[in-house]
């Protein structure tokens, strides 16, 4: 019998060895997977199974799946939101527990057009366990500590910025007093950042980002106001001036808006600062407008992978109308959705309107049922809103041409607006299947 050529025998041996190596690798992965699953089931022995579905014919990335704790407890009364992990098709997905009312858990998931997925929420009945996920949102509230007020100039001299969870705005504070890190609270996703002037202006500004990293905790800490200059991470890009900024609230009275300017007491709180969601809450007590006083709570929240901020507002009973704003810059195109339809609609602007003339898109999504009129002025466009049961909400967002892989043209911005409106009007559908995996 004639033997196989030497090089052929070696080739066959190599193939056999490779096959053994692949088989061994698969076995190891299976063992590790089973071990990981066993560990997960041991740490989080209880579970509830759901089906989540994207009801629209467009793909969704980083779609937030939100479940209120009360609703979950209707199905599993022993549910403990402080020790939770989410799994889809056996793979762990990023999630977060939010204790602020309404208490809820949030997961981020990707969906194809019309796709349904399983979601298993595993939990331990007691204790607290935190999973380690990449941080893709951030809320920052920092003010100086260790210095003192120069009351004549209303400037805080000396001291270092220190992050806090809550602060009552001190009486001497005003615009450019250098007390707050960037003149108030800031919040960001991996796409964009925002800040609110925590003084008589009460306007909202935009941080354009050239990175997906979380940056606001270090912005302006060494050199106050340095964020007005371009850096590796980006810069402050919106020229606000006397305007309200993007998505800010006002009281609409006698055909014009009134800023949240004269207030007896303002408390600012970081209510969420996690990997998939962050939020700032502002409580205004004694907001004085034309010798009438009002109370208002304002929440500003942002999700991972999203450029929108949701602005939720609750007001005292004697408020009839509010306003939400977009800055009106020259040389921009005004865009508007089909207001004859119900649900969420938008007004938007696009053009060379960042502080140095680069392209920037701004959008405000509002509820058709609560909107009464859209009023253009020299400074802002206003959507006049009638709150329902003393509360309302809207979304605002910015798209900067300098973002990495961002929206760079008017046509891309228009597509974003229409797709986002469709998604807001068709949120992810969640169905409880049973109380065990």
Beta strands, then each sheet from edge to edge (+ up, - down):
strand 1: 46-53
strand 2: 60-68
strand 3: 84-88
strand 4: 91-93
strand 5: 95-98
strand 6: 104-111
strand 7: 116-123
strand 8: 137-140
strand 9: 142-145
strand 10: 148-150
strand 11: 155-157
strand 12: 160-163
strand 13: 166-168
strand 14: 186-189
strand 15: 192-196
strand 16: 204-209
strand 17: 234-236
strand 18: 249-253
strand 19: 256-258
strand 20: 263-273
strand 21: 277-289
strand 22: 292-303
strand 23: 308-315
strand 24: 322-327
strand 25: 332-336
strand 26: 344-351
strand 27: 360-367
strand 28: 371-376
strand 29: 380-385
strand 30: 391-400
strand 31: 429-434
sheet 1: 4+ 3- 7+ 1- 31+
sheet 2: 2+ 6- 5+
sheet 3: 8+ 14- 15+ 16- 17+
sheet 4: 9+ 12-
sheet 5: 10+ 11-
sheet 6: 13+ 20- 21+ 22- 23+ 30- 27+ 26- 25+
sheet 7: 19+ 18- 24+ 29- 28+
end
